[in-house]
Amino acid sequence: MTMLKAARFNIRRQETPAPPAPRPAPVLVATATPGEMLFDNPEDGFGDQKFETAGGPVASGARAGNAGSPQEPEPSAGTEANHPIAHELAAIRKEGLTGRQLRTARRLAQSHNLPATSDHDAVRLLRAAGINPFERGSMLDMVAAEPGTAVAAAGEGGGGKAGGGTGRALSPLPGDGVQLPQTIKPIQVPSTEQRIEVNHAAEILRMQQDIAKRRRRKLALLFVRMFIFVLLPTLIAGWYFSSVATRQYGTKSEFAVHKAESPQAGGALGGMLQGTSLATSQDSIAVQGYLQSREAMMRLEGDVGFREAFMGAAIDPILRLPPEASLEDAYKLYKSHILISYDPSEGIIRMEAIAPDPQLSVEWSKQLISYAEEQVDQLTHRLREDAMQSSDEGYTDAEVKLLEAQQKVITLQEQFKVLNSETELTLLTTQIGTLDNQLIQERLSLAQMEANPNPNAARLEPVKRRIITLEAEIATLRTRLTEGQGGESSLAQIQGQLRLAQAEVETRQMLLAQSLQAKETARIAANSQTRYLSISVAPVPPDVPTYPRVFENTLVTLLILIGIYLMISMTVAILREQVSS
């Protein structure tokens, strides 16, 4: 077994005075030397061994691992004043070297066979020999506390490299005291992949900035186009409606069409519909169409002068009619100023007349209502005339037919020489009955005579002859009832023809009476009004202008312009996409 040998050190505890209060430790900045990585193994080879000389006041105040280690004996103030070595050791202590650096310097002094009595003395001897104990790549450069100390060390350390401040010697900074090293993250040079990523990110950023710039430019152009094609025309329209447009007054009125017929006039179904809007819906629609027609406009022009109301200098240029305006231009203005609507659920016609003057609008409304009432009456005028004419013709025809029937009866009476067939029939039936009674009496008398055992022949013969005569007369009378004699018609035929003629006369009389009643009814209907208007809302002149409605009209103008702009923009975008593709 090979035994390890190590240099002996004097580790006897020496009584030293209490050290002065340690100064604040300077901030130590760790930098990676060339050829050395940041995470190299910091082990110095001593493990957990502690050294008495490495536990000075600076190291014990800076590291917790060295807090309990024995402190190196320091020379007294008198010794420091007499020996320059004491000044150098004091300057080295002020550098704030770590325990690892001190152990490394002691190990390096042992390898060079330098008689070091302590770790600081090993640093002094190495620097005096021209060796920098902290030249290895795994060590950290330390920053000294004060520049005065560095100057003193440079002046008293001889001509070594450490005293000259060359190479890797620690450089003191102004205001630094006892400092400990502090690790920092090294600056790493980006790799090729990182550079590619950085270039890619820069390109993306440039593209994003370019896109944002183009987007801002397009947005600005959009705002300009919206202002020119939408906002500016809207502002002009709002200015026109608020300042230039002529103030107009609208007069509203409501009326309905009613029927004057009784519920029985149209039967059961007519009675159910009577009084509802369905009974007069056609008349109401016809009145609405008439009031919106050119005929109504021409009548209004002839009565109150429609076009003259819009030809004055007080009318704005857009609404004003020129003196040479055509009828079609006036009719367009009429349709926009006479608004008529019909509500089929309620059967009410609503009308609004708009004019530059309130009294003029009321006059137009009343005039149009009178036109509507005349039109309603005119709708049934032809019907009433036709009914009157038909009733007159029917009555005349009934009179003629009645006269013909009566003449036929008279002709039959003269032909058959019979005034009344019923009287003749009654007379014949009476004669036949009388003769039957006589025949019965004679037969009874004959029977009594023949019942005598010795009848008288002179009395029997006359009775038998009377019986034969009565039977012959009765047969003749019966023949006259059903059979004609000598080419004459029988009483049955005469009675039948006379009854038919008399029945026809009675029928014609009844038809004549009905025709007369229909004629009277038609005359009454022709003289009365079957359709009439009932005004539910009378026209009243307004005291403030009704039109133009500035806000509503401006808003509608804005919406229309926006719709037109969007439609044109979409069309242009679609065409551009089709052309580009």
Phi, psi and omega in degrees: 000133180268129182267136178278140179242139179225150179292143181273146179231149177278109183246022179290136181291129178245141179280118180237150178295161182297132181289155177292163180299132183292146177277159180301137182288132178289156179281124183259132182251124182266130178233148180272124179284161178299139181080005182235137176269160184291328187254039173291157181291118182277006183294134182260359177098349180269350179067228181263014180290143180247145180240137183294323184283346180273358183258047178294174181296329181287312182293321181292330178279343184261330185238138180284333181290338181255014185294326184261003182284151180293148183268149180287139179294132180255141178289155181286175183294326179290324180293317179298327180287333185265333185247129175291337178296323179296323177295320179295318179296321178296322178292323179293322179297324181289345178291342178070048180286147181277168179296324179294318179296321180294320179293323178295317179296322180293319180294322178292324177294323177295321180292335178262008178057046176263132183281080180269131178269346179204173179295317179294324178294326177296321178296317181297315183294319179297318179292324178294329179277000180083021181248129176272112184290350183245036183273345181294150184292342182274356181270160180253136175289135183253152179255127182287170186277304188231146179290334179296324179293320179295323179293319179296321180293324179291329182279333185253354184271010179081198181263021180291175180290326180294319180291334179280349179071029181259171176068229184258025179294153180284138181251122178283147178247153180298132177086000182274144176244219177286121186233154175244154181291149179225123185284145175228163179281130180288153177280119182258136178282129182295146180280181180295318178297319179296320178297321178297317179296320179296317178297320178296317178297321178295320178295317178298317178298318179297319178296318178298318177295321178295317178297317179297322179294315178295324179295319177296321179294317178295321178296320178295318178295324177297315178298321180295314179296317178299322179292318184287316188264344183239301187291317181296313174298327178294319177296321178295317179296317177298320176296321179295314182294328184271332188239328189257322187299143180289135178284127183237155185240130180252127179250123183257145177211155180223140178208162182225156179258130180235159179253144180260007182279155178281160179298333182284347184293327182254014180080196183293316180293320177297324177293328178290322182275348182295133179090356178257169180290338179292333181290333184236018183295319180295318179296320180295317179295322178295321178294319179298316178295325181291318181293338178262011183267168177292329179298316178296321179295320179292322176295320177294323177295320180287331183273310186239353179078089182280314186288331180296334181291340183245020180248000181283168179286343180284350180275140181293156187300328182287321182274340187290140175265133177287159180301328181266025182296141180277172179293327179292320176296319178294324180291322175299317178293326179295316180294329180278346182247351174242100184257121183230134178221153181236130179259105183291335180289328180253344181073028183249138175259123180253133183227140176228121179256123183250127182215159178292344181234137182296320179294325178293322178295322177294319180295319176298319181297313180296320180294319180292326177294320177295322176298319180295320180294319176297321180293322178297316178293327181289334181297326181257003181294315180294322178298318179291322176296318178297319179296319179294317180295318180295320179294323177295315179296320178295320179293319179296317179296321179296322177296316181296317180293325178294319177297320178296319179294319178295321179295326178293319178298316180296319180298319179294320179297319178290326181291313183268000182052040180231123179284319181214120181296328179294321179293317178297319180294321179294321180295314180295317180294329177290318179296316179299320179294321179294315179295325177297321180295316178296320179297321180294320180294316181296320179294323177295319179296318178297321181293322179293319181292320180288340177285347177286136181297329180234079182290156179270118184292329181294330180274335182287322184296313178300324180294320180293321179294322179295321179296317181295322180294318179296319180296320180294320180293319178296320179295322179295317180296320178294326178293325179296333180288323187243340183232143178276157180234131177067036178081004179272157179282153178285163179295330179294318178295319180297316181295320180297313181294320178294323178294318178298317180294321179290324176295320178296322177297317179296321178296316179296326177294319179294318178295324177296322178293318178295319179297322178294320178294318178296323179296319178294319179297317179295322179295319178294318180294324180292329180275347181255167181257113182276337177236138179210161180260138173243118183275117179269327178232111181281149179290130180233132182290134177283154181260350177231152179297138178269325181230154358279154174270103192298308185294313182297316181293321178294319178296318178297319177299317178299315181295320179295316179295320178297318178297316179296318180297315180296319181296315179294319179298315179296321179296315179296319179296319179294317179296320178297320179293320179294319181292319181290329181276000000 
